[in-house]
């Protein structure tokens, strides 16, 4: 299973200039490759392959007056840009033919120099390394200071240097994890321990054992600060340096909200996976709910991100993960006798079953029904739960806590 570990980078002024050159060269090669394929499509010619594009756009272009500055950066960075173009077209054609799941993917577009997010990738052939001092040594950039929040569990196969909208630099390492080693890190939970999760807005999650986890509402709590920063940005003259500073301030405020939300999701998902042998959730139609009057609260909760994190951690540590259908009537069925009482408006938080007379909390009853619909209710009696097959996920791992010292891999 492949995972990504992200660490904060603090390049010096000269290294920032070198990274800016690398970002720009990678963007130019990407745009040249897209333009070459679009010209071939317009002329009715076959698409040029990767070897032809590499020879024309990198090897030969370095010896021309218009592209001589491509030699100032590592050739691996430019080759990876061509791979990105090839992967983008592959996803586009697969989506167009219906071979790719999810939303339709459009054709690759040209990258703009005004994009606030930039990235370059170094593979093993670039001979990058982690120095003994704990710095990240990158070709034609130098040794960049890294804040290590944890020790890498294995030797990374590649590293991606990212500049986000808030002006922060990150090093994202790709790690091939060992399933046996991962499962040995945590003690096995009690046999038959399983939990059903009902996600909501008033409470972020209600578990089948009755535990209610309040929703932090990170965006709602930061709205006053965001409104002020956005108001200051709207008053700045376009193209001015003060507007660039105000835009960076808005981006940092949004990044703080996103980081806090992801940290909350990682901590909660780790707790649930560590304590249970099986986890069941409901497949929510987030894209549909995001078009209602609750759109801001739905996006603030981040259900999709939480479920994705929960799924890949279950697969990594050998837990069973079950996702029931979104049309399962979890809020309409009595978890005690199975009587279906019909749909109820959202303001009804408690109801009494007309068949058995049991008073139900709406969310707790739904969590129990999620667990029963997933087939995990029988395992609560002590029978072992066998982990099912879960597709591997590539996700960013969160940084839990503040590092007390700098440690290299």
Buried (B, 14 or more C-beta within 10 A) or exposed (E): BEBBBBBBBEBEEEBBEBBEBBBBBBBBBBBBBBEBBBEEEEEEEEEBEEEEBBEBBBEEBBEEEEBEBBBEBBBBBBBBBBBBBBEBBEBBEEBEEEEBEEEEBEBBEEBEEEEEEBBBBBBEEBEBBBEEEBBBBBBBBBBBBBBBBBEBBBEBEBBBBBBBBBBBBBBBBBBEBEEEEBBEEBEEBEEBBBBBBBBBBEBBBBBBBEEBBEBBBBBEEBEEBBEEBBEBBEEBEEEEEEBEEBBBBBBBBBBBBBBBBBBBBBEBBBEBBBEBBBBBBBEBEBEEBBEEEBEEBBBBBBBBBBBBBBBBBBBBBBBBBBBBEEEBEBBBBBBBEEBEBEEEEEEEEEBEBEEEEBEBBBBBBBBBBBBBBBBBBEBBEEEEBEBEEBEEBEBBBBBEEEEEEEBBB
